[in-house]
């Protein structure tokens, strides 16, 4: 009886591990979408703020699923926010922290990359930010 329970336990663990790996089908689609998103992006318009000079701000999206927001402050380029992200279909989940690692925020955006243009739409507020790729 004990031997049968051990076999069933091992079988259950193997089945759970197999399901965990097979459930990640969106990872197969991710490389193409990720390739489009990688690089340096400068905000062009934001629907939730007044028009301002965005030439001193840009974001870099990296292959290791991290990103940084850079801003020129008093003539010095500084990372003002950073974090990690996860992509599934056309949704990005963004984990954002300030330079010191505090102020963790999780945001959810619908996104679209069209050539050198990126549009992020905040799912909760519907605020739209448009970016252009910097080469």
N, C-alpha and C positions, 0 to 999 in steps of 0.2 A: 504494500500500500504506500509506504513512504517513498519507495523507488518510483512509483507511478506519479506521485505528487511532484517529485523533483523533475521528472521528465516533462510534465505539463508546465512547470514553472519556467524551465529553460526554453521550451517551445514558445511560451507566451512572451518572454523577453525578446527572443529572436524575431517574432512576429511584430512586436512593437517597434523595434529598431528598423526592420524592413519597411514598415509603413511610414516611419518618420522620413526615410530617404526618398521613398516613392511619392510622398505628398508634396514635394518641392518642385512640381512641374513648372511653376512660373520662373524658377531659376534658369531654365533652358531658354526662355524668351528674354531674360534680363540682359545678356551681353549686348544685343543689338540696341536696345533702348539705352543702356548704360553708355555705350559708345557715343551716342548722340548727345548725351548730357555732359560728358567729360569736358573739362576745359575751363576757360576764364570767361565770365559773363558780367556785363555791366548793366545795372538797372537803367531803363529808359523812362518808363512811366510806372506810377503806382496810383491805384484808384483810391487809396485810403489816406493819402497825404497831399499837401499842396505841392505843386510843381517846384522842384528844387534842382540845384546843380548836383547831378549824380556822378560827375567826372572823377570825383575823389573816392568813389566806392566801387568795389567789384567783388565777385565771389568766384572761388575756384572749387570745382567739383572733381574729386579724385577717384581713380579706379578702385581703391580700397574701401569705397563707400563712405568716405569722409568728405567734409567741405569746410572752407574757411571764408569768412567775410573780411575783406581788407578795406581799410579806410585811411586816407591821408589826414592825419591830425597834427597840426602845428608843423607841417612840412615833413612829417615822418610817417612812413607806411606802417600801419599797425593792424594786427588781427584783432577785430573787435568782437567777433562771434565765431564759434566753430562747432563742429558736431559730426554726427554720423547720420546716414540715411538708408532707407530701404525702399526698393521699388517693386511694385506689383501692378502689372498692366499699366495704366496711365496715372497711377496714384503714387505719390512719394510721402513716406512718413519721415519726418525730419526731427532729429533730436538736436537741440540747440543749447549751447552754454556760452557764457561770457569768457573772456580771456583767462580768468582764474578758475574756470571749471564750475562756477556757481550759476544759479538761475537757470536750472534745467527746464526746458520747454519742449513739449512734443507737439508738433504741428502736422497737419495732414493737408496735402495739396493735390489738386488735379493738375497735371502738367502736359504741355505739348511742346515739342521741339519741331520747328519748321525751318530747316536750313540753319541760318545763323540767328534765329529768333527763338527765344524761350518764353513761354507764358506759364506762370504759376497762378492758380486760383485757389485761395484758401477755402477749403470745404466748409468750414464753420461760418466764416463771415462773408464769403464770396468776394473778398478783396482780390483784385487782380494786380499782379506785378509782371511787367514785360521787361525782358532783358535782350541785349544784343551780344553776340559772341565777340570777344576781343582776341585778335590774332597776334 
